Amino acid sequence: MGLLRGVTGLVSGLLGAVTGLLSAVVRALLAIVLGLLGTVLLLVGVLLCATVLLLPLGIPVVVLGLSCFSRAAKLMVPGSTRVEGLVRRAEDSVRGGGARLRRRLHLG
């Protein structure tokens, strides 16, 4: 009976380790894909912001790109509040910059 418990505990521990490793790999792959998507969105947003007529479309695209980066950071480092705080500050500065720009251009 004791031997059976020991073997069952060993198998359970090995399965838990393999499952944890696979979960970490999947999370890392998803974070990489989200990071690449965020990079593309940021580049498209910056190009849209370069033209005055497409500026209202470019700002939300930049914010969406930063949002992808924040989700990727949460996937890579699930318990880190420092990374989340840095990304939140970057998103807030972009949103605040858009509001300041709208006030300066008297758009709303």
C-alpha positions in Angstrom: 0.0 0.0 0.0 2.8 2.4 0.8 4.7 1.6 -2.4 1.5 2.2 -4.4 1.1 5.6 -2.8 4.7 6.5 -3.5 4.4 5.5 -7.1 1.1 7.4 -7.5 2.6 10.5 -5.9 5.7 10.3 -8.2 3.5 10.0 -11.3 1.3 12.8 -10.1 4.3 15.0 -9.5 5.7 14.3 -12.9 2.4 14.9 -14.6 2.1 18.2 -12.7 5.6 19.3 -13.8 4.9 18.4 -17.5 1.6 20.2 -17.4 3.2 23.3 -15.8 5.9 23.3 -18.4 3.5 23.0 -21.3 1.4 25.7 -19.8 4.4 28.0 -19.6 5.4 27.3 -23.2 1.9 28.0 -24.5 1.8 31.2 -22.4 5.2 32.3 -23.8 4.1 31.6 -27.4 0.9 33.6 -27.0 2.9 36.4 -25.4 5.3 36.5 -28.4 2.4 36.6 -30.9 0.7 39.4 -28.9 4.0 41.3 -28.8 4.4 41.0 -32.5 0.8 42.1 -33.1 1.4 45.0 -30.8 4.5 46.0 -32.7 2.6 45.9 -36.0 -0.3 47.9 -34.5 2.1 50.5 -33.1 3.9 50.9 -36.4 0.6 51.3 -38.3 -0.7 53.7 -35.7 2.4 55.9 -35.9 2.2 55.9 -39.7 -1.5 56.9 -39.4 -0.6 59.6 -36.9 1.9 61.1 -39.3 -0.9 62.2 -41.6 -3.1 64.9 -40.1 -6.3 63.6 -41.7 -5.9 60.1 -40.3 -4.8 61.2 -36.8 -8.1 60.3 -35.2 -7.7 56.8 -36.5 -4.1 56.5 -35.6 -4.4 57.3 -31.8 -6.8 54.4 -31.1 -4.6 52.0 -33.1 -1.6 53.1 -31.0 -3.6 52.5 -27.8 -4.7 49.1 -29.1 -1.0 48.2 -29.7 -0.1 49.2 -26.2 -3.0 47.1 -24.9 -1.6 44.1 -26.8 1.8 44.8 -25.1 0.2 44.9 -21.7 -1.6 41.6 -22.3 1.6 40.0 -23.5 3.4 41.3 -20.4 0.7 39.8 -18.2 1.1 36.5 -19.9 4.8 36.4 -19.5 5.0 37.7 -16.0 1.6 36.8 -14.4 2.3 38.2 -10.9 4.2 41.3 -11.7 2.4 44.5 -10.8 5.4 46.7 -11.8 5.2 45.7 -15.4 1.4 46.3 -15.4 2.0 49.7 -13.8 4.5 50.7 -16.4 2.3 49.7 -19.3 -0.7 51.4 -17.7 1.3 54.6 -17.4 2.3 54.4 -21.0 -1.3 53.9 -22.1 -2.5 56.8 -19.9 0.1 59.1 -21.4 -1.0 58.2 -24.9 -4.7 58.7 -24.0 -3.9 62.0 -22.3 -1.8 63.2 -25.3 -4.8 62.5 -27.5 -7.1 64.5 -25.3 -4.6 67.4 -25.1 -4.2 67.3 -28.9 -8.0 67.4 -29.4 -8.2 70.4 -27.0 -5.4 72.2 -28.9 -7.1 71.6 -32.3 -10.5 72.5 -30.9 -12.1 69.3 -31.9 -14.1 68.6 -28.8 
